[in-house]
Amino acid sequence: MKDKIWLSSPHMGGNELKYIHEAFENNWVAPLGPNVNGFEHDLEVFLNADIKVAALSAGTAALHLALIECGVEFGDEVICQSMTFSASANPIAYQGANPIFVDSENETWNMCPVALKEAIKDRLEIGKKPKAIIVVHLYGMPANMEEILSIAHEFDIPLIEDAAEALGSTYKGKCCGTFGRFGILSFNGNKIITTSGGGALVCHSQEDKDRAVFLSTQARDDAPHYQHSYIGYNYRMSNICAGIGRGQMEVLKDRVESRRAMATFYRDIFAKIDGVSVLTEPSSDFYSNHWLSAITVDSDKTGITRENLRLALLEDNIESRPLWKPMHLQPIFANSPYYGGENAENLFNNGLCLPSGSNLTQDERIRIEAAIKRAFTI
Ligand SMILES: *Cc1c(COP(=O)(O)O)cnc(C)c1O
């Protein structure tokens, strides 16, 4: 059996161990310390403007805190892009609130502004003003932020950007994750950079960041004994993980370049195959980190389905994965309201994510190209 080619695997830069050693030497083996502060600072510099970042244990934890800071409580409604990973929606349920799912548009595969507006108007009519909107920048592709933001402003609903997959992506030159009331990032093992596991909440004020740090460290009141006036969480990032993050920040720009080169690699291959389209920026306003390269297959034209392609790749031990199954089609959210048409469903039925790691070798790329060409018999 040939070596496995992964969809997206961790890619160390070299200095991660240096920061971890420093942590051990100074005994900062705790969920606080110089690496946590340093990693937050690196992210703030990278995202620029007046951004404040709180490093946390996971992107999911960051979303949970964003919802809490937006005042989402039991019985509230929160609008969420349907086409996403379940971690975008689960924190809504953690709060005892109800998700309202919205379809995607075909250009970016992200939240459709028309369906979003329809959803808000309909919820208002039945007397339920949504407490927040969660928009996702799927596979690194920025959502249509101008329209989404203007709708959020029009109805005065806070926007939370799930930029878990989009560190290094920009829309009109501004970093994804910095548009909304809050943004969230993920540093899980498969993301563009990793801390093995981790996340961050992107804030626009020191006050919001302080609140996130307070809640993520068990909500301890200022007292010599342990005193609590709020329910707290154990969501802070470990100083060891943050050391990995500092090393990764040194190579983030290279990682974005490499992932973008993988998207070009696939565009070149599929330019010769009628009926396959590669997710591509709709205009120069959009700059994707191309965390994952993703395609849709029109089986009427190609004669094969995305599932045929997936299995053909698997035969050569190459991992690929269908696009996210929309949340409104998931058993756990079967009873949640949904607005829009069948774009997200069609994307799921016809779409596939291809190996996109920044560490793929030339030999691995040759194997991938050959396997794709075999599948399409060209
Ligand atoms: C990875 C991911 C998350 C969750 O991040 P974790 O750090 O794994 O908790 C949330 N949303 C999206 C879109 C993701 O891809």
The ligand as an SDF file (V2000), in Angstrom:
LIG
                    3D

 15 15  0  0  0  0  0  0  0  0999 V2000
  -12.6920   23.6480   12.8420 C   0  0  0  0  0  0  0  0  0  0  0  0
  -13.9350   24.4440   12.8050 C   0  0  0  0  0  0  0  0  0  0  0  0
  -14.5580   24.8940   13.9720 C   0  0  0  0  0  0  0  0  0  0  0  0
  -14.1780   24.4220   15.3460 C   0  0  0  0  0  0  0  0  0  0  0  0
  -12.9200   24.6770   15.7300 O   0  0  0  0  0  0  0  0  0  0  0  0
  -12.2520   23.7600   16.9010 P   0  0  0  0  0  0  0  0  0  0  0  0
  -10.9950   24.4910   17.1900 O   0  0  0  0  0  0  0  0  0  0  0  0
  -12.0260   22.4160   16.2860 O   0  0  0  0  0  0  0  0  0  0  0  0
  -13.1970   23.7190   18.0330 O   0  0  0  0  0  0  0  0  0  0  0  0
  -15.6570   25.7120   13.8470 C   0  0  0  0  0  0  0  0  0  0  0  0
  -16.1340   26.0810   12.6580 N   0  0  0  0  0  0  0  0  0  0  0  0
  -15.5690   25.6570   11.5120 C   0  0  0  0  0  0  0  0  0  0  0  0
  -16.1480   26.1210   10.2260 C   0  0  0  0  0  0  0  0  0  0  0  0
  -14.4650   24.8130   11.5450 C   0  0  0  0  0  0  0  0  0  0  0  0
  -13.9410   24.3590   10.4040 O   0  0  0  0  0  0  0  0  0  0  0  0
  1  2  1  0
  2  3  1  0
  2 14  2  0
  3  4  1  0
  3 10  2  0
  4  5  1  0
  5  6  1  0
  6  7  2  0
  6  8  1  0
  6  9  1  0
 10 11  1  0
 11 12  2  0
 12 13  1  0
 12 14  1  0
 14 15  1  0
M  END
$$$$
